[in-house]
Amino acid sequence: MRTVLILGAGFGGLELATLLSRSLADEVRVVLVDRNDSFTFGFAKLEILFRDVPPEAVRVPYADLAHPGVEFRREEVTAIDPRTRRVVTDRSEYEPDILVVALGADYDPAATPGFVEDGHEYYSIDGAARLRDRLDSFDGGDIVLAILRVPFKCPPAPYEGAMLLHEKLARRGLGDSTRIRMISPMDSPIPVSADTSAALVEALTRRGIEYTPGQLVHGLDPDRHVALTRAGEIAYDLFIGIPAHRVPAVVEASGLTVGGTDGWVAVDPGTLETPYTNVYALGDCADAPVPRAGVFAEDAARTVAAGIAAKVRGSDATDRYRGRGACHIEFGGGLVGKVDADFLSGPAPRAPFTAPSVELAREKAEAAAARIQRWFPGRVSE
Ligand SMILES: Cc1cc2nc3c(=O)[nH]c(=O)nc-3n(C[C@H](O)[C@H](O)[C@H](O)COP(=O)(O)OP(=O)(O)OC[C@H]3O[C@@H](n4cnc5c(N)ncnc54)[C@H](O)[C@@H]3O)c2cc1C
């Protein structure tokens, strides 16, 4: 029986383990490694920040995985050699037949000088909880929300953050005494979808949120509380940044990023295989031509599962990665919109937008619940 080692039990790793258990449980042994004891959806940070949901409430323990043929190990990956597929963790060593790297993206707040000292973020659980506490004592003033480097996880999430922030402060009666500015180095919010971008810009404008595309905040001066851009300084009372992202250090040290764009893992976009035999990479860490988002990591897991099945059974892999995924977007007021993206199926990417509604809010909640049911069959529903 061949062994498949999956590094990282996030969106991509969980989907892959689930698919392999369903299709190859009698043919492969799957070992799934993650340093955490639980999974959390990326968007759960919005729940912590804006809906006072405690961080413990959004964690789903890996103890509930219970897939036939899948062993979960809580270990920290410390070294990867893609030539031999040898992986070292803080507790063990592995030499699997097939290796899948799904370790996601790390944040690099220090890449923006002054940000660690004087900025807030909501892309980590701790950061979201800290910002929630800071907002509790915020009594009006200038807020700057800036995207500090591209690519970053979930392209709509900064705009969701701005709209939900506006809603939260308006509810506290701080709407008139607060000015929110959004600054992005990109030319539009969702470049692949003009409709989605137009809807987001219109929603920001309607709320009086000032949006400046095509501008990068390259540093903060913590003493004077000003953000630094090539066009000048922007004063703030509260600075919120979407931190720069990078591959985890252990992935960079492995050599897997050689040949990838801007330090991401080089993969064949059709199969998600790296240049190394029987080594795949998927999700946020991979240099596939799609945005960083859970739904694309999940779609990549489908392609990798089909590729592994073909290898195990000695057949040709026919399923090429299509880079498809539906992203729900929170607009505030309980309304959720959707962009349905398909990056690689046709001659050009397509990403139609569906306007915000309560029905889509329900669909988002149902999609999350369905994933938890599929990934954690041992979980007793609450
Ligand atoms: C605020 C916010 C909102 C978002 N909203 C959405 C959304 O609505 N829809 C959507 O599709 N996406 C959304 N995302 C993005 C989504 O969370 C990520 O793109 C997705 O999780 C990527 O999946 P992945 O499997 O590549 O990586 P991850 O899910 O990040 O999983 C990587 C795993 O690797 C583990 N790991 C890392 N290093 C090590 C190591 N050395 N040893 C052991 N384990 C390690 C981590 O613990 C983690 O569990 C959002 C993200 C944020 C921050």
The ligand as an ORCA input file, in Angstrom:
! r2SCAN-3c Opt
* xyz 0 1
  C     -10.210     37.274      6.810
  C     -10.188     36.152      5.817
  C     -11.355     35.816      5.140
  C     -11.338     34.785      4.196
  N     -12.515     34.462      3.579
  C     -12.506     33.474      2.659
  C     -13.708     33.107      1.989
  O     -14.783     33.657      2.263
  N     -13.640     32.131      1.042
  C     -12.454     31.499      0.736
  O     -12.459     30.627     -0.126
  N     -11.311     31.836      1.335
  C     -11.297     32.785      2.290
  N     -10.128     33.110      2.937
  C      -8.853     32.525      2.483
  C      -8.655     31.103      2.985
  O      -8.705     31.046      4.387
  C      -7.300     30.575      2.524
  O      -7.056     30.955      1.197
  C      -7.300     29.049      2.606
  O      -7.365     28.670      3.963
  C      -6.073     28.443      1.942
  O      -6.068     27.058      2.090
  P      -4.698     26.259      2.193
  O      -5.084     24.844      2.377
  O      -3.793     26.607      1.084
  O      -3.981     26.839      3.500
  P      -4.508     26.911      4.988
  O      -5.969     26.716      5.056
  O      -3.924     28.156      5.551
  O      -3.832     25.642      5.679
  C      -2.446     25.542      5.882
  C      -2.223     24.643      7.096
  O      -0.817     24.373      7.219
  C      -0.499     24.361      8.586
  N       0.939     24.637      8.723
  C       1.623     25.705      8.266
  N       2.947     25.556      8.532
  C       3.082     24.362      9.176
  C       4.200     23.627      9.678
  N       5.465     24.097      9.597
  N       3.990     22.431     10.255
  C       2.717     21.915     10.345
  N       1.632     22.563      9.880
  C       1.803     23.778      9.295
  C      -1.369     25.457      9.209
  O      -1.553     25.217     10.596
  C      -2.669     25.319      8.403
  O      -3.621     24.499      9.056
  C     -10.130     34.108      3.926
  C      -8.970     34.424      4.632
  C      -8.989     35.431      5.561
  C      -7.727     35.743      6.326
*
